[in-house]
Amino acid sequence: MEDNKSLQETQQWMMDMLISPFPPTEDEDVEGRIAKGPRLSARRHLQIYRQSYIVRLRECMKKQFAALAYTLGEELFVQFADEYLSRYPSDRYSLNTLGKKFPSFLQENRPDAEEAIKEDWCDFMIDLASFEYELTVLFDEAEPEDGKPLFRVFKHHHNIARYFLEFSKGKAPELYESQTSYCKVSRDNYRLTIQEITEQEFGKAGIITPSHAFIEHP
């Protein structure tokens, strides 16, 4: 029982060390928990583990939010991602849901959070982050029993679909000004197709297929 408790404590300590934004203090018993090697000290081993862990999570975030990372730029995206990972560390074996809370995190930490008049570009970034995560969710969703292709319909206050499509084609899209837009994302044989649709098509899809997601971003 004591051995199990010791293992659990060590695992928790290791996780705390990996996700902490700060290196261990001098009085932290690193040497008592990690064995040194013939060339590297215990603290150097821990530093390598920490760097590798954070780099892996950053890369996962950049894959889930590729368009957002491009739009914000490497430095700013990494700043947001690192703060997010520090606040919401991975708690599952799979990293597929790592960015689940990222859109709400961006909303809570937007630069104009205390301002009465909000910056439109912040809304665009949050819209884009929400859309990219929903693409991940749709891609990973289990196949329906009826065998029909899965789909989602979206309403945005920016032309997110067009921006994302241009980015996906290797273009350098410009930020679109605020405008209501609609799109449909279908998945067939684990291949996603994004299509801009009209307001009427958006409403019709929501009425005909209430079991499928009908998503409107605030």
N, C-alpha and C positions, 0 to 999 in steps of 0.2 A: 504494500500500500504506500509506503514511504517512497519506494523507487518510482511508482507511477506518479506520485505527487511531484517528485523531483523532476521527472521528465516533462510533466506538464508545465512546471514553473520555468524550466529551461526553454521550452518551446515558446512560451509567452514572452520570455525575456528576449529571445532571438527575434521574434516578430517585432517587438517594441524597438529593438535596435535597428532593424531593417527599415522601418517606416518613419523613424524619427528624423526630422530635418537637421538635427544636430548630432555630431559625433559623440561617442561616449566620453564622459568626464574622466579625469585622472584617477579618481577613487572608484570608478566602476570596475567590478571584478571580471574583466574580460578574460584574463589569463586563467581564471578558475573555471571558465566555461568553454573556452575554445583552445584547442591544442595548438601550440606553435609548430612550425615546420622546420626543416633543416636550414632554410634560407629566409623564411618570413616569420615575423612575430605574430602572436595571436591578434594583436590590434590591427596589423596589416592585413591579415586574413579577413577580419571583420570588415575592414574598409573596402576590400574587394567585393565581399558579399553585398555590402550596402550599395555600392556603385552599380553592380550588375543587376541587382533587384530593381532599383529605381529606373535604370536604363530600359529594362524589359517592360516595365509598366508604362513608361513614357512612350515607347514604341507602340505598345498596344493602344494607347490613347490616340496616337497620331494616325493609326490605321482606322480606328473607329470614327475619328473626326478629321479625316484627311483634308476636306475642303476648308474646314474651320482653321486648321493648322496653317494652311496656305494663306488664308485671308488675314489672320492675325499676325502672321510672321513667326519665325522660329522662336525668337527670344520671348515674346509676349505669350505665345501659346505654352511654352515650357513653364513660365512663371505661374500661369493659371493651373496647368496640369499638376505641377509639383505641390501647390497649395491644396488643390483638390485631393490628391493622393494622400497627403498628410492628414487631411480631415476625414477622408473616406477611404481608408486602405482596403485593399482587396480582402474579402472574407470568404471567398469560395475557391474551389479547386480550378474551375473554369474562369477565364478572364472575359468571357463574352458579355457579362453584365457590368464590367468594370466602370463604364461611363454612364451608368443608369442615372445617377444624380448630378451629372455634370451640367446639364442645361439649367436645373434649378440652382446649382451652385453659382453659375454665371449670373443668373438673375439676382441672387442675393448679394453678389460681390461686384456688380457693375459699377464702373467709376462714377456714374451719375446717380447712384442710389439715393443720395440725400438731396438731390436737386428737384425742384418742382417741375421743371421742364426736362424731359428725358431726351437723350441723344438717340437719333434714329439708327445710327450704326450699331449701337448696343443691342437694340431690338433685332436687327438683322442677324447679328452673331448668335443670339439666343435662339432665334427661329432656325438658323442653319444647324446649330448643335442638336436641337430637338429632332429635326428631320433626319440628320445622319444617324442618330441613335435608333430612331424608328426603323430605318433601313436594316440595321443590325438585327433588331427584334424580328422583323419580317423574314429575313434570310434564315434565321435559326428556328423559326416556328415549325412545329411538327406538321407533317402532311395531313390535310383534312381527310376524313374517312370517305367522303364522296369523290375524292380524286380530282376535284376542280382546282384550278389555279388560285392561289391566295392573292389577295390584293388589299390595299389600303387607299383611301381617298383623303386628301389633305386640303385644308384651307390655310393660307398664310397671308400675312400682311405685307410680305415682300415676295418678289418672284424668285423664290428659293429653288424651285425645280429647274428653271432655266439656268440659273447661276450654277447649280450643281452639275447639270448636264454639260455646260461649257467647260467647267473645271475637269470633268471626267474625260473630255475629249482632248485634254492637253492645252486648252486655250487659257488666256489670262483674263477671266471675266472681271467686269467692273461691278462695284456694289450698285444694286438697283435701289431706286428711291421707293418710298413706301407706296405700295399698291396691292390691292387684294388679288390673290392668284389661287388657282386650284390645280391639283394634279392627282394622278392615279399611279400607284406603284403596284405592279403585278409581279408575282413570282411563279415561274413555271420551270420545273426541273432544276430548282435552285439557281435560276437565272432571273435577276431583277430587271424589269423594264419600267422606265419612268416616262410618263406621258402627261403633258399639260392638257387640262380639260376646262370646260366652261362651268359657270356657276350652275346652270341647269343640269349638266351631267353630274356634277358633285352632289346636288340635292337628290337626283334620281338614284344614284348609287347608294346613298344613305337610306333611302326609303325601301329600295328593293332588297338590299342585303344588310339588314340590321345586325346580323351576326358578325359581319366584318367591321374592322375599325373604321370609325368615322371621326377624323381628327381635325380639330380646329384649334390653332395656336392663338393664345390671347395676344 
